């Protein structure tokens, strides 16, 4: 048999081997599966039960070894939620981005595993899951402060656990998903106000005078394209054609946890690192046309970046790792458009904080993603159809998400609509319509019937 499994022959009646009294009625065969060693190096075994014949024991061991090769080290009847989640997280690494895997890992580690991780997967009930949500509503903060988690955070826990258990149903480990019948708290409605055009103008003017070598053109390009933070930080000069006035976002800079990468065993430490990876979807790589003000800002930025790089002796490229689902990371050299004074990549978190400080300097409370909302809302105010707005935001749904999330009513919309209604139904409009009707010699028509009119019947 394999070195990862073994058989033990025992007498259930306790006859010594030298006595020669054992028969087929008292002999049992016990297969054992060898598991990964403990942290202290001690060996671990999982007993697979006793069998009356060697043939049956060998078949049970072979089946267990086959499951082990597929990633399930235990019989599904004995599989705990913790063991299943380990297998599920290993599976999603092949298809989801590293940032998503790290987020799921943290949600499960902090809020699910401590309470029900040791429970057998097949015995998990909706009531146990509901108890977790109810507890997180009133407690469960990692910082120890009183109060519960925000509803959207609990909803994230629910979505993660529901997705994991849905896969368990697909793999036929459980008959139904117990998270389906647990109810997270309702997400409160939040009103997101888009930046008005005059507010964006204030931001762009402040960005144009920013001492930072990258924040000004970064803000200009964010306002002109509605690009995501990571896409802007990961942009290369090769992705820009300033002569044609176009840009194509082909990759995004992100912060990843090395422990969730395929080669985690070979990476020292668990400190987060900057990495580059593919954009969110195929639609995100569409080519956009830049307005002239953005082209001019990028031309100036390229000259200033080259002058700074030559003055301090910075290399033309920076080295990062390319992280893609299902493949081991590989080193890449990138000629990034936006780099810090030291020539390093701009951390997306640092970009968000720098933009927030820029907005605060002109009396606004804003984060970079609001520029994406502002662009969509401004296009809608100019009567652009949702499909065109979706193409600019590089959504693949034709405008559904843009209408539901990104398009907001701007402050000038309500007065404009009131003026439009006044022009159609106001006194001046009514007088004009009546005069025109009388001059033409036509009777007034409408839904109201004149008093005393004969009954057509």
Residue pairs with C-beta under 8 A, 6 or more apart in sequence:
1 7
1 58
1 61
1 62
2 65
3 34
4 33
4 34
4 65
4 68
5 31
5 32
5 33
5 34
5 61
5 64
5 65
6 31
6 32
6 34
7 29
7 30
7 31
7 32
7 54
7 57
7 58
7 61
8 29
8 30
8 31
8 32
9 27
9 28
9 29
9 30
9 54
10 27
10 28
10 30
10 50
11 22
11 26
11 27
11 28
12 26
12 27
12 28
12 50
13 22
13 26
15 21
15 22
15 26
24 52
27 52
28 50
28 51
28 52
29 50
29 51
29 52
29 53
29 54
29 56
29 57
30 47
30 48
30 49
30 50
30 51
30 57
31 47
31 48
31 49
31 51
31 57
31 58
31 60
31 61
31 64
32 45
32 46
32 47
32 48
32 61
33 45
33 46
33 48
33 61
33 64
33 65
33 68
33 73
34 43
34 44
34 45
35 44
35 45
35 46
35 73
36 44
37 43
37 44
38 44
46 64
46 73
46 74
48 60
48 61
48 64
48 75
49 60
50 57
51 57
51 60
64 75
67 73
67 74
67 75
71 87
71 90
71 91
72 79
72 83
72 87
73 83
74 80
74 83
76 121
76 122
76 173
77 120
77 122
78 120
79 120
79 121
79 122
79 173
80 117
80 118
80 119
80 120
80 121
81 112
81 113
81 116
81 117
81 118
81 119
81 120
81 121
81 124
82 113
82 117
82 118
83 121
84 121
84 164
84 168
84 173
85 108
85 112
85 113
85 117
85 164
88 164
88 167
88 168
89 101
89 104
89 105
89 108
89 260
91 167
92 100
92 101
92 104
93 101
93 260
93 261
93 262
93 325
93 326
94 325
94 326
95 325
95 326
96 104
96 325
97 254
97 277
97 323
97 325
98 254
98 256
98 257
98 260
98 261
98 275
98 277
98 323
98 325
99 254
99 255
99 256
101 260
102 256
102 257
102 259
102 260
103 156
103 160
104 160
104 163
104 164
105 257
105 260
107 156
107 157
107 160
108 160
108 161
108 164
110 142
111 132
111 136
111 140
111 157
112 132
112 157
112 161
115 128
115 131
115 132
115 135
116 124
116 128
116 129
116 132
119 128
121 168
121 173
121 174
122 173
122 174
124 165
124 174
124 178
125 178
126 178
126 179
126 180
126 181
126 182
128 178
129 161
129 178
129 179
129 182
130 182
130 183
132 157
133 154
133 157
133 158
133 182
133 183
133 184
133 185
136 148
136 149
136 153
136 154
136 157
137 148
137 149
137 151
137 154
137 185
138 147
138 148
139 146
139 147
139 148
140 148
140 149
141 147
141 148
141 149
148 154
151 184
151 185
151 186
151 187
151 188
152 187
154 184
154 185
155 184
155 185
155 187
157 184
158 179
158 182
158 184
161 179
162 177
162 179
162 180
165 174
165 177
165 178
165 179
166 177
168 174
168 177
169 175
169 176
169 177
192 373
192 408
193 408
194 370
194 373
194 374
194 376
194 377
194 378
194 408
194 410
195 203
195 364
195 366
195 370
195 371
195 373
195 374
196 374
196 410
196 411
196 412
197 374
197 378
197 410
199 364
199 366
199 374
200 223
200 371
200 374
200 378
202 362
202 364
203 219
203 223
203 358
203 359
203 362
203 364
203 366
203 371
204 219
204 220
204 223
205 362
206 358
206 361
206 362
207 215
207 216
207 218
207 219
207 220
207 358
208 216
208 220
208 297
209 216
210 216
210 219
210 358
212 354
213 301
213 304
213 305
213 308
213 339
213 340
213 341
214 301
214 338
214 339
214 340
214 346
215 351
215 354
215 355
215 358
216 297
216 301
217 297
217 298
217 300
217 301
217 337
217 338
218 232
218 338
218 346
218 351
218 355
219 355
219 358
219 371
220 293
220 294
220 297
220 298
221 227
221 232
221 235
221 247
221 290
221 294
221 297
221 298
222 229
222 232
222 368
222 371
222 372
223 294
223 371
223 374
223 375
224 290
224 291
224 293
224 294
225 247
225 288
225 290
225 294
225 375
225 392
226 371
226 372
226 375
226 376
226 392
226 393
227 235
227 249
227 372
228 252
228 280
228 369
228 372
229 348
229 351
229 352
229 368
229 369
230 252
230 253
230 254
230 348
231 249
231 251
231 252
231 279
231 284
232 338
232 351
233 252
233 253
233 336
233 338
233 345
233 346
233 347
233 348
233 351
234 249
234 251
234 252
234 253
234 254
234 276
234 334
234 336
235 247
235 249
235 336
235 337
235 338
236 250
236 251
236 334
236 335
236 336
236 337
237 302
237 335
237 336
237 337
238 335
239 247
239 248
239 249
239 250
239 337
240 246
240 247
240 298
240 337
241 247
242 295
242 298
242 299
242 302
245 289
245 290
245 292
245 295
246 287
246 288
246 289
246 290
247 287
247 288
247 290
248 285
248 286
248 287
248 288
249 279
249 284
249 285
249 394
250 278
250 279
250 285
251 276
251 277
251 278
251 279
252 276
252 277
252 278
252 279
252 280
253 274
253 275
253 276
253 320
253 345
253 346
253 347
253 348
254 274
254 275
254 276
254 277
254 323
254 348
255 272
255 273
255 274
255 275
255 347
255 348
255 349
256 272
256 273
256 274
256 275
256 323
257 270
257 272
258 264
258 267
258 269
258 270
258 271
258 272
258 273
259 267
259 270
261 267
261 323
261 328
261 329
262 326
262 327
262 328
262 329
263 328
263 329
273 321
274 320
274 345
274 347
275 320
275 321
275 322
275 323
275 329
276 320
276 321
276 322
276 323
276 332
276 334
277 322
277 323
277 324
278 324
279 285
281 394
281 396
282 396
283 394
283 395
283 396
284 394
285 394
286 391
286 394
288 392
288 394
290 298
298 337
301 337
305 339
308 314
308 341
309 315
309 316
309 343
312 343
314 339
314 342
314 343
315 343
316 335
317 333
317 334
317 335
318 333
318 334
318 336
318 339
318 343
318 344
318 345
319 331
319 332
319 333
319 334
320 331
320 332
320 334
320 345
321 329
321 330
321 331
321 332
322 329
322 330
322 331
322 332
323 329
334 345
336 345
336 346
338 345
338 346
338 351
339 345
339 346
340 346
351 368
352 367
352 368
355 366
355 367
355 368
356 365
356 366
356 367
359 365
359 366
359 367
372 393
372 406
373 406
373 408
375 392
375 393
376 389
376 392
376 393
376 402
376 406
376 407
377 406
377 407
377 408
377 409
377 410
378 410
379 388
379 389
379 392
380 386
380 389
380 407
381 410
381 412
381 413
385 399
386 398
386 399
386 400
386 402
386 403
386 407
387 398
387 399
389 399
389 402
389 406
389 407
390 396
390 397
390 398
390 399
390 400
390 401
390 402
393 402
393 406
395 401
395 402
422 429
423 429
434 444
437 444
